[in-house]
Amino acid sequence: MRAVLWARRLVYLCVLVGALMGQLFDVGWIFHYIFFLVLTIPVLSLLLSLPGIIGLQVRLGADCHAVRRNESAVWRFALKSRFGFPVARVTARVRMRSVFTGMDKTLPVVLRGASPGIAASWNAETGHCGLTVCSADRIRAWDCLGLFALPLKAVSGGSLLVMPIEEVPAEIALPEGSGISSPVPKGKAAMGEDYELRPYRPGDSMRSIHWKMSAKRDELVTRELLAEKLPAPVLTFDHFGTPEVLDKTLDRLAGYSRALLERERSFEIRWAHPATGTIRRYEIGCEREWNVCLAAVLSDPAPESGRGIGTVRGTEQDEMLFQIHIIGDSL
């Protein structure tokens, strides 16, 4: 764009020199008029273009926030004028960067006859999972003759989340019981389940008081409901590999997560940062928590090699964990 700008300026300079030479070697009034016209036209062009340029607003973004892999999405570079005046031409450099895969792509955008509401659009690349952020810089608004290019402020176009395709497993072999019982939170169970007796505490419901046992002990005794504690599934995966392998891994991770959510089974997702080995942990109990975790997975850079999650090692709490390690097919 800079070369075009200087080429137009060079052409104008040649015309201006020609008009000046005609004025110097000819005493007729026509050359005085031509020289004055050539000299003032750029100023008039700039003055006519300023109202549209001053009120110009640039908007950049995708037509949706998130899509599944290989679904269609569109980026839009649009103009809006506060005062309703057009601009002869607007140019910009748009950069699209995938935080997950590291893909970085730039493309030029040119809008000619930029009337208010005009936009340029192009298809987003959704062939691989990841979070793509888009921005535009080197934005220039040109005057009518293309001799002046006024810079505009760079804009950030938000992000597009390309999610995996859920590969739901045919079945998940999960242990159904642990033989260990734990107190049920208030409001989560009805009367008639297994229970143990304990002294009354302020705040306990009057319906939970065991009146016969209270009469025998001469103090208030409360039923505490018990439920069998199920081992918590932990889904782990290695956050590195080629884009194709990562796509397959995330497809299976999403499928297992969907199956557990449909069973109303809480679970945990863990992975290791491929460079530092720091363990990322997300507890999932509903759709919203799964979406938050997936956004975090796709926002973490994933190189082709790095440190894996390994196995879940023992703390006392880990005795109640059931690990499922997700792997993708090597291509």
N, C-alpha and C positions, 0 to 999 in steps of 0.2 A: 504493500500500500504506500509505503514511503517513496518507492521508486516512481509510482504513478503520480504522486503529488509533485515531486520535483520535475517530472517530465512535463506536466501541465504548466508548471511555473516557467519552465524553459521555453515552452511554446509561447506563453504570454509575453515573456521578455523579448523574444524575437519579433512578435507583433508590435510591441511597444517601441523597440529600436527602429523598426521599419517606419512607423508613424512619425517618429522623431526625425529620421533622415528625410522623409518627405517634407516635413515642415521646414527643415534647414535648407533644402535645395529648391523649394518652390514657395513663392510668395503668395500663392492663392489662398483664399479663405477656407477652402475645403479641407486642406491638410491641417489647418489649425483646429478645425472642428473634429476631424478624425483623431488627432492626437489627444485632444481634451476628452473625447469619448472613451478612447482606449485607457486613458489614465484614471478615469473615474468609475468605469464599469466594475472593477473588483471591489471598490468600496461600497458601491450600491448593492452588489451581490451579497456582500457580508451583512450589510444593514438589513436587507430583506430576509436573510436567513436567520438572523439573531432571535426574533420572537419565537420561532419554532425550536431553536436549539436551547434557549434558556429554559423553556418549560418542558423539556424532554425528559421522560422517565423510561428507564429500561427495566424490563422484567424477564427473568430467566427461570425456568423450572420445568418439571415433568408434569404430564397430565394426570398422574396418580402418584401416591406415596409408595406403594409396594405392588409387585407383580410376582407371579410364579416364573420360574426359569422357562425360557423360550416363549413366554407370552409377549404380546406387543405392548410397547410403551413409546411415548413421543416426548422429546424435549422441544420446548418452544422458547424462542427469543423474540419478545414482543416489545413494541414501542407504545408509549402513551404520552400525549401532550397535554400539559395543564391548560394551555390556552387554545388548543385546537388548531394550531398552525402546522403545516407540513414541513418536512426537512428533505432537502434534495437527496441526501444519501447518508447512510450510517454504516460504519464498518466496525468489526470487533473480532477478537480472538477468543474462542470458547475452549475451555479446558475441561475434560472429563477424566476423573481419576477414581479408580476402584480401590478403596481402602483395603479390601480383603485380598485381592489378587495382585495388587500393585500395578495394574494396567493404567497407562497414562496416554491420553490421546488429545490432540488439539486440532481444531478446524477453523477456518476463516468463515465469517458470516458477513454478507453484504446485503443491505436493504436499499434498493433504489426507489426513488419516488416515495419516500417514507411518510406516508400519510398517517394520522393518528389511528392506532389499532392494527396496523400492518404487523405481520410476524413472519419469522422464518421457523420452520420445523424440520426435524429429522428424527429417524427411528433410533431409539435407545438400544444399546447392545445388551441383550438379556440372555446370552448363551451360557453364562456361568453365574453361579451364586455370588453375592457380594453386595456391599454398600457402595454405590457410585455417587460421588459428589461432583457438582458442576459449578463452574464459575466463568465469568467473562471479564477480560481486561483489554487494554489497548482499544477502548471504545472511542471512536472518533465520529463527530458529526460534521459533515462537509457543507460548504456553501453551494450556491447554485452553479458556479463556474468550476468548482472543484479545486480552487486555489488555496483555500484555507480549511484546515482540519482542526476543529476545536476538541480537546480531550474531555471525556466525561468520566465520572467516577466508576471504578470497577464494581461489579455486582456479584453476589453469590447466589446461585440458583437453587439452593437446597440439595436434596438427596433423593435417590431412588434405591429402594431395597429390593433386590432380586432374591426371592425366597426359594428354597428347595421344593422339589416335587415329592410329596409324601409317599414313601414306599412302605405301606403298612404291612407288617409281617403277618403270616397266616395264623400264627399263634405265638404266645410268649409264655415260656415256662417259668412261672414265679412261684416261690414257696408260699403256701396259703396260710401257714401258721407258724408260730415260734414257740408255743407253750408258755409264753410269758404274758402276764396280764398287767395292765396299767390302768390308773384311774381315768374315767371318761370326763372330759371337760363339761362344765355345766351347760345344759341345754342341748347336748349332743346325743343323749340317749333317753329312752323311756324306762319306766319302772318294769320290773320283772326280769331284768338281766342279772348276771352274777354280780355279787357285791361283797364288800367286807365292812365290818363295823369299826367305827372310830368315834372318839369323843366329839361332841357338838362344837362347832366353831361359829362365831358370829358371821351372819350372812348366809348360813345354810338354810335351804328351804324347809319349811315346817312339814311338807309332805315327805321329806326324806328321813324324818325322825322315826326310829324303831321304838314304838311306844312300849311294847312288852319288855324288851331288853332294858329300856330306860327305867321302867318300874323296878326291875330286879336289881339294877346297879345303883338305883337312887340318884341317877344323873342322866342328862340327855345323851342319847347315843344316836349317831347318824349312819344311815346306809351310804356307803361310797360305791357307786357303780363301777364295775370293772369290764374291760373289753380286752380281747387278745391283741397283743401288739404284733403287727405284721412287719416283716423285714422291709426296709425302705429300698426300692430299686435305685441304683445309681448308674446312669448312662455316662460312659466315658468314651472319648475319641481323641485321636491325635490331630492337633490343629496345624498340620503341615502336609504338603504333598502337591502334586500337579493339580491344576484346576479340574481336570476330569475326575481324578480320584477323590478330591474334596467334594465335588458335586455328588458323587455316589455315596460318600460317607454322610453328607448332610441329608440326602434323601432318606437314608435309613434312620438317621437320628430323628428326623421329623416324623417318620412313620411310627417308630417306637413311642415317641412322645404322644402322638395322636392316639395310639392304642391305649396307653396308660391313662390319658385324660378321659377317654370314653369309658374306661372302667372306674373312673373317679378314684384313681390311685395316685396319691402324692409321690413324687420322685425327685431326684436331684440330678443335675447335669454338671459334669466336671471336665475340664480340659487344662492342659498345661500351656503356659506361654512358650512358644517354640524357642525363644531366645533365652529367657531368664529361668524358665522352669516353674515360675509362679503358678500355683493352682488357682484356677477360676472356679467358683462354686455358685450355682444358682438352684434354689429350691423352687420346684414347680408344683403348683396345686390347682391352677386354673388357666384359662386361655390367655388372660392378660399377662400372667407371669411367664408363660411360654413365649409370647411375642417379645417381651423385654429381653429374655435370654437369647432368643434368636437374633435380635438386633445387636446384642453384645458379641455374639459369635461372629457375625458378619462384619463387625467393626474392628475386629482384632486382625492385624496383618498376618497372612498365612504364607510363609515362604515354602519352597519346595522341600526343605529339610529342616529339622530342628529337634527339640527335646519332646519326647512323648510323655503321656500321662502315667504309663506303667500300671501297676496294680494298686488298689486301695489298701493301704497298710493299716496295721492295727492300733486303734485306740479302743477304749472300753465302749465308746459309742459305735465304732465301726463293726462291732459284733452283730449289730442289727441291720447291716447293709447287705444288699444283694447286687453285685456289680454285673453290668452288661457292657462289654466293650464293643463299640461300633467300628467296623472297618469298611473301607471301600474296595472295590475290585481294582487290582493293579492292571493298567492297560499297557 
